[in-house]
Amino acid sequence: MTVFAIGMVGSTRRLGFWATILLSIVLTPIGGFIAALISGRRRPKKRKAQKK
């Protein structure tokens, strides 16, 4: 359950949901959480100019 919660934190980060879950399993949940925090936030996607 803890790994899933940390995956949710990672879904807003550069690592993403699945990579954070994998790291939480391999490194323990605390290690996965720290890795997700270090990875930084995702960059917002740029919108394309609308054609008229």
RALIN-V687409 format. One record per run of one state. SS is the DSSP state (H for helix, E for strand, - for the rest). FROM is the first residue (numbers start at 1). LEN is the number of residues. If there is no record, write none. Layout:
BEGIN
SS|FROM|LEN ; SS|FROM|LEN
END
This chain:
BEGIN
-|1|1 ; H|2|9 ; -|11|2 ; E|13|1 ; -|14|3 ; H|17|23 ; -|40|1 ; E|41|1 ; -|42|11
END
